[in-house]
Amino acid sequence: MATSDEERWNNRFSAEHYIFGQAPNEFLQRKAGGLPPGKALCIADGEGRNGVWLAEQGWDVLSLDFSEMGQRKAAALAAQRGVTLSLEHGDVHGWVYPWHRFDLVVDIFTQFSDETERARKWQGLRHSLKIGGHLILVGYTPRQLANGTGGPKDAKRLYTAELLRQAFAGMEILHFEETETVLDEGPGHRGMSAFIGMLARSKALGRRTGAIKGQSE
Ligand SMILES: C[S@@+](CC[C@H](N)C(=O)[O-])C[C@H]1O[C@@H](n2cnc3c(N)ncnc32)[C@H](O)[C@@H]1O
């Protein structure tokens, strides 16, 4: 049975237009553009703008989201662009993240998670990256509270470089970029926005603990 969050996203995505536009996130475009294509996981990929763009660049993309309406639009966008996108219907907080499967994991604007959910989700992302695989993450910073142009109102869900540095301490952080600029990513992300982008690379994590559903490394 659909949760109220799923229903809310399905309602939002039932609009004919693409809420977050059809163009990829700009930070993703710049940072993934230089990586050799392989297997990619896009979590909470919604209407597929990021997953479809990666597929167009030659990536084999698994697009994970719990909104059926979003995934229908992602499939339509992929068909329109003539690329294949594998769609996985699932909850990013409960999904069993496979061990060392992906060369790239993309986490863009997923600040719906509370702190416990976020820790589990990010642990899953780290587990699912191959050694040497990259993580591209984008989210709003606390400066966004003053802009009022989208994103969570709860400061604990907003990202700082320090928070990301701690959360991904086991990874090699290659690049941080904090920006305050006018976003125009469809009606869902429009106006002056403060966000941070991170590019990180997976290092050897130590002993294998298998596919996880919430247990620690
Ligand atoms: C702000 S949108 C971002 C979509 C996409 N990443 C982008 O940048 O266009 C958040 C997405 O998260 C999805 N979502 C929210 N909670 C989720 C959950 N617990 N599991 C899976 N998807 C979720 C929504 O359906 C929606 O597609």
The ligand as an SDF file (V2000), in Angstrom:
LIG
                    3D

 27 29  0  0  0  0  0  0  0  0999 V2000
   13.0900   16.7000   -4.8340 C   0  0  0  0  0  0  0  0  0  0  0  0
   12.7150   15.2900   -5.8220 S   0  0  0  0  0  0  0  0  0  0  0  0
   14.2660   15.0430   -6.6330 C   0  0  0  0  0  0  0  0  0  0  0  0
   14.1640   14.1870   -7.8640 C   0  0  0  0  0  0  0  0  0  0  0  0
   15.4820   14.0290   -8.6320 C   0  0  0  0  0  0  0  0  0  0  0  0
   16.5550   13.5650   -7.7830 N   0  0  0  0  0  0  0  0  0  0  0  0
   15.8650   15.3130   -9.3280 C   0  0  0  0  0  0  0  0  0  0  0  0
   16.8780   15.9230   -8.9360 O   0  0  0  0  0  0  0  0  0  0  0  0
   15.1500   15.6990  -10.2550 O   0  0  0  0  0  0  0  0  0  0  0  0
   12.6840   13.9910   -4.6010 C   0  0  0  0  0  0  0  0  0  0  0  0
   12.3960   12.6030   -5.1690 C   0  0  0  0  0  0  0  0  0  0  0  0
   12.5070   11.6780   -4.1130 O   0  0  0  0  0  0  0  0  0  0  0  0
   11.5130   10.6810   -4.2280 C   0  0  0  0  0  0  0  0  0  0  0  0
   11.3600   10.1180   -2.8750 N   0  0  0  0  0  0  0  0  0  0  0  0
   10.9930   10.7550   -1.7350 C   0  0  0  0  0  0  0  0  0  0  0  0
   11.0700    9.9170   -0.6850 N   0  0  0  0  0  0  0  0  0  0  0  0
   11.5100    8.7250   -1.1800 C   0  0  0  0  0  0  0  0  0  0  0  0
   11.7920    7.4710   -0.5910 C   0  0  0  0  0  0  0  0  0  0  0  0
   11.6680    7.2810    0.7410 N   0  0  0  0  0  0  0  0  0  0  0  0
   12.2190    6.4640   -1.3830 N   0  0  0  0  0  0  0  0  0  0  0  0
   12.3450    6.6380   -2.7290 C   0  0  0  0  0  0  0  0  0  0  0  0
   12.0930    7.8030   -3.3540 N   0  0  0  0  0  0  0  0  0  0  0  0
   11.6820    8.8490   -2.5780 C   0  0  0  0  0  0  0  0  0  0  0  0
   10.3090   11.4120   -4.7740 C   0  0  0  0  0  0  0  0  0  0  0  0
    9.4000   10.5350   -5.3910 O   0  0  0  0  0  0  0  0  0  0  0  0
   11.0050   12.3790   -5.7480 C   0  0  0  0  0  0  0  0  0  0  0  0
   11.1420   11.7590   -6.9870 O   0  0  0  0  0  0  0  0  0  0  0  0
  1  2  1  0
  2  3  1  0
  2 10  1  0
  3  4  1  0
  4  5  1  0
  5  6  1  0
  5  7  1  0
  7  8  2  0
  7  9  1  0
 10 11  1  0
 11 12  1  0
 11 26  1  0
 12 13  1  0
 13 14  1  0
 13 24  1  0
 14 15  1  0
 14 23  1  0
 15 16  2  0
 16 17  1  0
 17 18  1  0
 17 23  2  0
 18 19  1  0
 18 20  2  0
 20 21  1  0
 21 22  2  0
 22 23  1  0
 24 25  1  0
 24 26  1  0
 26 27  1  0
M  CHG  2   2   1   9  -1
M  END
$$$$
